[in-house]
Amino acid sequence: MKLIPIFELIREDLECVERKMRGVSRIEYEQLRATLDYLLGSGGKRLRPALVLLSSKFYPADAEKVTSLAAAVETLHTATLIHDDLLDNAFLRRGNPTLNATWNSVATVLTGDYLFARAAAFAAETKSVRVVSIFAQTLMSICGGELKQIFGSDQGQTTREYYYQRIYSKTASLFAASAETGALLSEAPEPEVQALRDYGYNLGMAFQIVDDILDLAGDEDELGKPVGSDLRQGVITLPTIYFLQAHPEDEAVTRVLSGRYGGDDEVRTAVEMIKESGAIESSTAEAKRFAARSRDALSTLPHNEYRQAMLDLTDFVVERRK
C-alpha cells in the first residue's frame, strides 16, 4: 500500500501546508535559508500534518487555522529530527547527509531551536489556548523522553513498559496530539476528540515499533541508513527486548549494545541472531495489535471517506518497508 492514494483526498490541503512551511525559509541569513529549504524538502511522509488534516474533516473547520496547525506539527517534527541526529551522531537520514554532518553542533542546535520557535508561532496562529497547551505539553514530552534516555540509569530499560514509555515520548505523543488538535479545530464532540487522540496514539505506537523492526530487518538502500543503527548506538528496541528475554545469557548482542564490539561483522552477527530468534515476528504481532486498536478507536466516528483514509493509513503503517 502506498501513501499517494490515501492522501489524494487532502492533496490540495497538503500543498497549502507545504507552502506555509516553506515560508519559514524567508529569513535574513542566506545560509540558514538554504539549509531550511533543504531540510523541509528532503523527504518525509508528512504523516503528522495528514493526521491534523484528516481529523479536522469530520466537522466544519477554519481551513487557515488547520493549515497553520498542520505546518506546526511537521515543523516541530523536523526540529526534533535535527536534534535526534545530533544526539545520535547520525550523518545520514533518508539517504541524505544530516545537518550535523556539515555544520558544527552549535549551529545545528540553534537551527533546531529556530524551527521549534517557528512551530510554536504556527500553533499560536490557531488562536486556541487548548491547542497551544497540547502542543507545548507534547514538546515537553518529546524533550523529557530524550533527557530520560540520556540521564536515566540502565535499570528497567529491557522491559516492554520502559520501551513503550520511550516510544510514546519519541513518536506517539505527536501522532496523538496531531489527531486530537485537528479534531479540536473542527469543534468535534468531546468523545470524538478523545477517540481521535486514541487513534493517533495507537497509530504512533505501531509506527515506531515498525520503524524499530525495519532498523534490523529492512533494506539499507530503502532505509537510507545502515541496518542495526539502534544496536550500534546502544538503543534497546522491542525486537532486542524479545531477544534478550529469550536469551538472557547472550553476550554477542549485549556486547554490541554496550559499545564493546570490534567492527561491522559483529554488528551484522548480532542483527542476524535477533532476526533468526523470532523476535521480529513477535514485534510485528505487537505492532499489529496497536494498529487494531487504532482502527477500533475510529468506530464511533462518522462513516465517510476521511474515516476510510485513516483506516487505510493504519494499513500503510504496518505494511511499509521504509
N, C-alpha and C positions, 0 to 999 in steps of 0.2 A: 504494500500500500504506500502511496506517495502523498505528500502534503498538498501538492498543487490542486488536485480536485477538491480536497477538503476546504481549502482556503478560497476557492473560487467565489463563494458566497460573499466574502469580505475583501475581495481583491482590491476594490477601489478604496475601501477604508484603510487597508494596509498601506496603500500607496500614499494616502494622506499622512499616515504615521511616519513613513519614511521621509517625506518632505519636512515634517515637523522636526524630526531628529536631525536631519542634515542642516537645519537652521542653526544647530549648535556650532557648526564649523565656521560661522560668520563671526570670527573673533579677530583680535588685533594682530596676533603673532602668526606669521605665515607658517612657521614650522609646526606649531601646535595645530593650526587649522588643517594642514595637510595630513598630519597624523590622525586627527579625529575623523577626517574623511576616510582614511584607510581603515581605521578601526570599525567604523559604522558600516563600511561597505565590504568587509572581509568575510561575509557569510553569516551563518546563524539561521536557525529555523524560524525565528520570530514566533515561537510558541506562546510566550508570555503576553505580548500585545494581542495575539489572536484570542487568547483566553479573555482578555478585557473586552474585546470587540464582540465576541460571541455571547458572553454573559450579559452584555448590555442590550441584546437584541430581543429579549423576550417581552420587553415593555418599552414604550417611547422614552428616548433619552436625548440629551443635548449632544449632537454629534461633535461639536468642537471640544467640549469637555471630555468626551470619551477618547477623542484623538489625543488630547494632552495627557490623559492618564495612560493610554497605551504607550505613548512615547516615553513617559516617565518610567514605566516598569522595564522597558527594553534598555533605556539609558542606564538605569540602575544595574541591570544585569551586566551590561558591557563594562561598567565600572568595577563590578566585583570580579570579572574575569581578568582585568588588568592587575588587580591586587593579588588574585589567586596565582597568576603566572609568576609574579614576583616572589611570593611566598614559597612556591614550589620550585623556583629556579628553572621554570619551563621556558624553552626557547622556540617551541613550535606549538601552534594551535590551528586546527583545521588545515594543516599542511603549510601554514604561513608563519613567518617569523613573528614572535610576540614583541611587544613594545620593549620589554626589558632585555631583549636580545640586541637592541641597538642603542638604547638610552641608559643612562645611569639610574640607580634606584631612586634618587631624589626626584628626578624629572618624571619617572614612571609613577611614583606615588602621587605626585601633585596632579598629574593628568587624570588619574583615577579619582582623586578628590574633586577635581573640576567637574567631572561627569556626575559624581554623587550630588554636587550642588545643583547642577543643571537639571538633574532628575527631580530633585525636590522642588525646583521652580516650576517644572511642568506639572507636578502633582498639585501645587498651590493654585494653578490655573483652573482647577475643578471647582474652587471656592467651596469645597466641602470639608468641614473640620473633621468629620469622621473618616473620610478618605485619606486625608493627610495624616491623621493619627495612625491608621492602619499601615500606611506607607512607612512612617517613622518606626513603628514597632517592628515591622518586617526588616528594615535596615539594621536595627539593633539586634534582632535575632540572627541575621546573617553574620554580622561582625562578632557577636557573642560566641557563635559557634566556632569561628576561626580562632578566637582567643582561647576558648576552652581546649581546642586541639593543640595550640601552641604551648600553653602553660599548664594544662592538666597533666595528671600522672597517667601512667600506663594502666593502672588498675581499672578493670572493668571494660577496657577497650576491645576485648574479644567477645563481648556479649552482643546479642542482637539488639537489646534495649539501648545500649550506648550507640550502636550504629544507627538505629532509627532516629535517635535524638540528633545525631550529627547530620544526617541527610535531610531531616526536616529543616534544620537551620540553614544548611547549604543550598537546598533546592526547593523542597516542598513548600516552605514558608512563602516564597514569592509566587509560586503557582497558586497557592490558596488565596493569597492577597489579590492577585490579578483577577481571579474569578469573582471573589467577594466584592471588590470595589467596582467592577464592571456592573454587577447586579445593583449595587447601591446607587450608581448614577442613573439607572433606569427606574429607580424607586420601586423595585420589585418587593413583594410582600416579604416580611422578615423570615418566614420559614424557607422561602425560596432563596433568599440571600445565604442562609446557612447551608442549604443544600448545594448551592454552587461553590461555597467555600469547601465543603466536604469533597465535592468533585475535584476541585483543584488540588487539595491536599493529597488525596489518594493518587491522582494522576502524577503529581510531582514525585511522590514516593516511588511509584512504578518506574518513572522516567530515570531516576537516579540509580535504582537497582540495575536497570538495563544498561545504563552508562557504565556501571562498575563491572558488569558481565562482559561488555564489549572491550573493556580495558584488558581483559585476559583472553577473550575468545574472538575478538574482532580482527579485521584485516587492517594492517598498518597503513596501506595506501588509502583506504576509505576513512580511517580514523584521523589521519594526518598527524599521528604521533606514534612513538614506539609502543608496542604491546607490553603490558606489565609495568606501565609508568607508576601506578599506585604502589606496587610492590617495591619498586626502586626507591620511592620516597618514604617508605615505611608506613603507608596509609593502609589500614586494615579495612577491607570491604566485605560485603556479605559472602561472596564465594570463598574468600580466605577464612572467614569465621567458620563456615560449614566445614571446610577442610581441616582446620585446627581442632575443631570439636571432635572430628572423627579420627584425627591423628595427633593426639596430644604430645606424643614423644618425638614428633617431627623436628628435624634440625635444618633441612635444606631450605624450607620456606621461611622459617624463623630467622635464619642467618641472613637471607636477603632483606627481610623486613627490618632487621636491626642495622643494616648497612655494612655488614661484615663479609659480603660476598666478594669474590675475586674478579668477576667480569661478567660479560653478557651471557656467556654459556651457562653460568649458574642461575641467572635470572630466567633464561629460557627453560632450564630444567625445572625450576620451581613452578613456572607457569604451566608446563605440561603435567606436572604432578597434580596441580589443582584441577586442571581440565579433565584428567582421567579419573578423578576421585568421585565424580557425581555431584560435586559442589555447584557446577554451572547449572545442572538440571534442577537442583533444589532451589537455587536462587531465582531461576526462571519461573518456577512454580510460585514463588513468593511474589514476584513482580506481577504475575497474572492474578493473584489474589487481590492485590491492591487495585489493579485495573478493574476487576469485577466490582469492587466497592465503589469505584468512581462511576461506573455505569449505573449501579443501583441508586446512587445519590441523585441521578437525573430523573428518576421515575416519577417524581412529583411535579416536574416542570412541564409546561405546555408542550404537546407533541407538534413539533414543526421542523422545518429544515435546519434550523440552527441547533436544535437538540440533536438531530441526526448527525450533524457535522461534529458535534462534541463526542458523540459515541464513536464515530469514525476516527477521531483524533486519538481516542483511547486505544483503538486497534493499532494505529500507526506507532504509538509509543512502545508497545510491547513487541511489535514486529520489526522495528527499524534495525538497520545494520551499521548505522554510524550516528 
